[in-house]
Amino acid sequence: MGYYADDITRLCVPSIYCNNTVDGQSTFGDQTIRKCVTVCPFNYYADVRSNKKLCVMTCDTGLYADDLTKQCVPICPASNKTYGSNSTNRCV
């Protein structure tokens, strides 16, 4: 997984130690630029579990990539009228 530049501490840290921003937003390890970011890049989703905190292309089994929140979620939002596809691990 490696280390990511954390703008809050000015240190290189494992993704699980990416700190929240000053205004309280969570940050996640972005593997494309090796930096802690608040929003993952295009086609990446934030795995918000405390043992990950990492931007991933594919969410783990039981989680679904939600294009609205850019996060891996256990239940797709009804407000989007989406459901979790077990074959793609995406909200469709």
CYANA upper distance limits for C-alpha pairs under 8 A (distance plus 0.5 A):
  1 MET  CA     14 PRO  CA      7.98
  1 MET  CA     15 SER  CA      8.17
  2 GLY  CA     14 PRO  CA      6.61
  2 GLY  CA     15 SER  CA      8.19
  3 TYR  CA     12 CYS  CA      6.07
  3 TYR  CA     13 VAL  CA      5.44
  3 TYR  CA     14 PRO  CA      5.08
  3 TYR  CA     15 SER  CA      7.10
  3 TYR  CA     34 ARG  CA      7.32
  4 TYR  CA     12 CYS  CA      5.61
  4 TYR  CA     13 VAL  CA      5.79
  4 TYR  CA     14 PRO  CA      6.63
  4 TYR  CA     15 SER  CA      6.86
  4 TYR  CA     18 CYS  CA      8.11
  4 TYR  CA     29 GLY  CA      6.46
  4 TYR  CA     30 ASP  CA      7.94
  4 TYR  CA     34 ARG  CA      5.19
  4 TYR  CA     35 LYS  CA      4.93
  4 TYR  CA     36 CYS  CA      6.31
  5 ALA  CA     10 ARG  CA      7.37
  5 ALA  CA     11 LEU  CA      6.45
  5 ALA  CA     12 CYS  CA      5.04
  5 ALA  CA     13 VAL  CA      7.04
  5 ALA  CA     34 ARG  CA      6.85
  5 ALA  CA     35 LYS  CA      4.91
  5 ALA  CA     36 CYS  CA      6.40
  6 ASP  CA     10 ARG  CA      5.91
  6 ASP  CA     11 LEU  CA      6.04
  6 ASP  CA     12 CYS  CA      6.50
  6 ASP  CA     13 VAL  CA      7.20
  6 ASP  CA     18 CYS  CA      6.57
  6 ASP  CA     19 ASN  CA      7.56
  6 ASP  CA     35 LYS  CA      6.85
  6 ASP  CA     36 CYS  CA      5.85
  7 ASP  CA     11 LEU  CA      7.90
  7 ASP  CA     36 CYS  CA      7.88
  8 ILE  CA     19 ASN  CA      7.15
  8 ILE  CA     20 ASN  CA      8.35
  8 ILE  CA     21 THR  CA      7.27
  8 ILE  CA     22 VAL  CA      8.32
  9 THR  CA     19 ASN  CA      8.36
 13 VAL  CA     17 TYR  CA      6.38
 13 VAL  CA     18 CYS  CA      7.13
 14 PRO  CA     18 CYS  CA      7.51
 14 PRO  CA     29 GLY  CA      8.28
 15 SER  CA     28 PHE  CA      6.77
 15 SER  CA     29 GLY  CA      5.24
 15 SER  CA     36 CYS  CA      7.79
 15 SER  CA     52 LYS  CA      7.12
 15 SER  CA     53 LYS  CA      6.10
 15 SER  CA     54 LEU  CA      6.43
 16 ILE  CA     28 PHE  CA      8.36
 16 ILE  CA     29 GLY  CA      8.44
 16 ILE  CA     50 SER  CA      6.86
 16 ILE  CA     51 ASN  CA      6.43
 16 ILE  CA     52 LYS  CA      6.10
 16 ILE  CA     53 LYS  CA      5.76
 16 ILE  CA     54 LEU  CA      8.10
 18 CYS  CA     27 THR  CA      6.26
 18 CYS  CA     28 PHE  CA      6.52
 18 CYS  CA     29 GLY  CA      7.24
 18 CYS  CA     36 CYS  CA      6.25
 18 CYS  CA     53 LYS  CA      7.86
 19 ASN  CA     26 SER  CA      7.31
 19 ASN  CA     27 THR  CA      6.60
 19 ASN  CA     36 CYS  CA      8.41
 20 ASN  CA     24 GLY  CA      5.85
 20 ASN  CA     25 GLN  CA      5.76
 20 ASN  CA     26 SER  CA      4.96
 20 ASN  CA     27 THR  CA      6.10
 21 THR  CA     25 GLN  CA      5.67
 21 THR  CA     26 SER  CA      7.00
 21 THR  CA     27 THR  CA      7.57
 25 GLN  CA     38 THR  CA      7.13
 26 SER  CA     38 THR  CA      6.52
 27 THR  CA     36 CYS  CA      6.02
 27 THR  CA     37 VAL  CA      5.41
 27 THR  CA     38 THR  CA      4.96
 27 THR  CA     39 VAL  CA      7.99
 27 THR  CA     53 LYS  CA      7.83
 28 PHE  CA     36 CYS  CA      5.55
 28 PHE  CA     37 VAL  CA      5.82
 28 PHE  CA     38 THR  CA      6.85
 28 PHE  CA     39 VAL  CA      8.22
 28 PHE  CA     40 CYS  CA      7.96
 28 PHE  CA     46 ALA  CA      7.04
 28 PHE  CA     47 ASP  CA      8.40
 28 PHE  CA     48 VAL  CA      8.22
 28 PHE  CA     53 LYS  CA      5.34
 28 PHE  CA     54 LEU  CA      5.36
 28 PHE  CA     55 CYS  CA      6.64
 29 GLY  CA     34 ARG  CA      7.21
 29 GLY  CA     35 LYS  CA      6.30
 29 GLY  CA     36 CYS  CA      5.07
 29 GLY  CA     37 VAL  CA      6.95
 29 GLY  CA     53 LYS  CA      6.82
 29 GLY  CA     54 LEU  CA      5.02
 29 GLY  CA     55 CYS  CA      6.33
 30 ASP  CA     34 ARG  CA      5.95
 30 ASP  CA     35 LYS  CA      5.92
 30 ASP  CA     36 CYS  CA      6.45
 30 ASP  CA     37 VAL  CA      6.86
 30 ASP  CA     40 CYS  CA      6.96
 30 ASP  CA     41 PRO  CA      8.15
 30 ASP  CA     54 LEU  CA      6.96
 30 ASP  CA     55 CYS  CA      5.74
 31 GLN  CA     35 LYS  CA      7.83
 31 GLN  CA     54 LEU  CA      8.32
 31 GLN  CA     55 CYS  CA      7.23
 39 VAL  CA     46 ALA  CA      8.11
 39 VAL  CA     70 LYS  CA      7.69
 40 CYS  CA     44 TYR  CA      6.10
 40 CYS  CA     45 TYR  CA      6.31
 40 CYS  CA     46 ALA  CA      6.70
 40 CYS  CA     55 CYS  CA      6.22
 40 CYS  CA     70 LYS  CA      7.35
 41 PRO  CA     45 TYR  CA      8.22
 41 PRO  CA     55 CYS  CA      8.46
 43 ASN  CA     57 MET  CA      6.56
 44 TYR  CA     55 CYS  CA      6.17
 44 TYR  CA     56 VAL  CA      5.60
 44 TYR  CA     57 MET  CA      5.00
 44 TYR  CA     58 THR  CA      8.01
 44 TYR  CA     70 LYS  CA      7.77
 45 TYR  CA     55 CYS  CA      5.69
 45 TYR  CA     56 VAL  CA      5.76
 45 TYR  CA     57 MET  CA      6.70
 45 TYR  CA     58 THR  CA      8.03
 45 TYR  CA     59 CYS  CA      7.91
 45 TYR  CA     65 ALA  CA      6.75
 45 TYR  CA     66 ASP  CA      8.11
 45 TYR  CA     70 LYS  CA      5.41
 45 TYR  CA     71 GLN  CA      5.16
 45 TYR  CA     72 CYS  CA      6.47
 46 ALA  CA     53 LYS  CA      7.27
 46 ALA  CA     54 LEU  CA      6.24
 46 ALA  CA     55 CYS  CA      5.00
 46 ALA  CA     56 VAL  CA      6.83
 46 ALA  CA     70 LYS  CA      6.75
 46 ALA  CA     71 GLN  CA      4.85
 46 ALA  CA     72 CYS  CA      6.37
 47 ASP  CA     52 LYS  CA      6.74
 47 ASP  CA     53 LYS  CA      5.95
 47 ASP  CA     54 LEU  CA      5.85
 47 ASP  CA     55 CYS  CA      6.59
 47 ASP  CA     56 VAL  CA      7.20
 47 ASP  CA     59 CYS  CA      7.61
 47 ASP  CA     71 GLN  CA      6.66
 47 ASP  CA     72 CYS  CA      5.79
 48 VAL  CA     52 LYS  CA      7.18
 48 VAL  CA     53 LYS  CA      5.47
 48 VAL  CA     54 LEU  CA      7.62
 48 VAL  CA     71 GLN  CA      7.60
 48 VAL  CA     72 CYS  CA      7.55
 49 ARG  CA     53 LYS  CA      6.40
 58 THR  CA     65 ALA  CA      7.72
 58 THR  CA     89 ASN  CA      7.57
 59 CYS  CA     63 LEU  CA      6.17
 59 CYS  CA     64 TYR  CA      6.36
 59 CYS  CA     65 ALA  CA      6.52
 59 CYS  CA     72 CYS  CA      6.28
 59 CYS  CA     89 ASN  CA      6.63
 59 CYS  CA     90 ARG  CA      8.24
 60 ASP  CA     64 TYR  CA      8.20
 60 ASP  CA     89 ASN  CA      7.91
 61 THR  CA     86 ASN  CA      8.33
 61 THR  CA     89 ASN  CA      7.37
 62 GLY  CA     74 PRO  CA      6.65
 62 GLY  CA     86 ASN  CA      8.39
 62 GLY  CA     89 ASN  CA      8.08
 63 LEU  CA     72 CYS  CA      6.03
 63 LEU  CA     73 VAL  CA      5.65
 63 LEU  CA     74 PRO  CA      5.09
 63 LEU  CA     75 ILE  CA      7.88
 63 LEU  CA     89 ASN  CA      6.88
 63 LEU  CA     90 ARG  CA      8.42
 64 TYR  CA     72 CYS  CA      5.60
 64 TYR  CA     73 VAL  CA      5.69
 64 TYR  CA     74 PRO  CA      6.72
 64 TYR  CA     75 ILE  CA      7.70
 64 TYR  CA     76 CYS  CA      7.39
 64 TYR  CA     84 GLY  CA      6.42
 64 TYR  CA     85 SER  CA      7.95
 64 TYR  CA     89 ASN  CA      5.09
 64 TYR  CA     90 ARG  CA      4.93
 64 TYR  CA     91 CYS  CA      6.20
 65 ALA  CA     70 LYS  CA      7.44
 65 ALA  CA     71 GLN  CA      6.44
 65 ALA  CA     72 CYS  CA      5.13
 65 ALA  CA     73 VAL  CA      7.00
 65 ALA  CA     89 ASN  CA      6.79
 65 ALA  CA     90 ARG  CA      4.86
 65 ALA  CA     91 CYS  CA      6.27
 66 ASP  CA     70 LYS  CA      5.98
 66 ASP  CA     71 GLN  CA      6.11
 66 ASP  CA     72 CYS  CA      6.66
 66 ASP  CA     73 VAL  CA      7.19
 66 ASP  CA     76 CYS  CA      7.24
 66 ASP  CA     90 ARG  CA      6.93
 66 ASP  CA     91 CYS  CA      5.86
 67 ASP  CA     71 GLN  CA      7.93
 67 ASP  CA     91 CYS  CA      7.97
 68 LEU  CA     80 ASN  CA      8.49
 75 ILE  CA     83 TYR  CA      8.12
 75 ILE  CA     84 GLY  CA      7.38
 76 CYS  CA     82 THR  CA      6.47
 76 CYS  CA     83 TYR  CA      5.87
 76 CYS  CA     84 GLY  CA      6.33
 76 CYS  CA     91 CYS  CA      6.23
 77 PRO  CA     81 LYS  CA      7.37
 77 PRO  CA     82 THR  CA      6.81
 77 PRO  CA     83 TYR  CA      8.03
 78 ALA  CA     82 THR  CA      6.56
 78 ALA  CA     83 TYR  CA      8.14
 82 THR  CA     91 CYS  CA      6.08
 82 THR  CA     92 VAL  CA      5.62
 83 TYR  CA     91 CYS  CA      5.75
 83 TYR  CA     92 VAL  CA      6.12
 84 GLY  CA     89 ASN  CA      7.06
 84 GLY  CA     90 ARG  CA      6.29
 84 GLY  CA     91 CYS  CA      5.12
 84 GLY  CA     92 VAL  CA      6.91
 85 SER  CA     89 ASN  CA      5.90
 85 SER  CA     90 ARG  CA      6.07
 85 SER  CA     91 CYS  CA      6.70
 85 SER  CA     92 VAL  CA      7.08
 86 ASN  CA     90 ARG  CA      8.06
